[in-house]
Amino acid sequence: MSSLEAAIITRAINPEDSAYNPETATAILAIQISEYDQKRAIELGRKANEGTLTSEEKEEAECMERVGLLISLLKSKARISLSKAA
């Protein structure tokens, strides 16, 4: 993911804003990457370190990185929302 993509996603989500109600925040915090995707990310990371990623695998790894950033930002905003609601 480019730094430009990361910056755009971060501004769009604005994780410092505590706009989620407690129910929404709790639901967001329950989001989990599937076990399959976790294992696949580890495999892609190993192949990247070895320099053996195909172009399709590189695209898949970049997509996983973007999804991971999105989930992390959403969860950050959810935690801030819950802390301010308490």
ZIDA-V546658 format. One record per run of one state. SS is the DSSP state (2 for helix, 1 for strand, 0 for the rest). FROM is the first residue (numbers start at 0). LEN is the number of residues. If there is no record, write none. Layout:
# ZIDA-V546658
[[SS;FROM;LEN] [SS;FROM;LEN]]
This chain:
# ZIDA-V546658
[[0;0;2] [2;2;11] [0;13;8] [2;21;8] [0;29;5] [2;34;16] [0;50;4] [2;54;31] [0;85;1]]
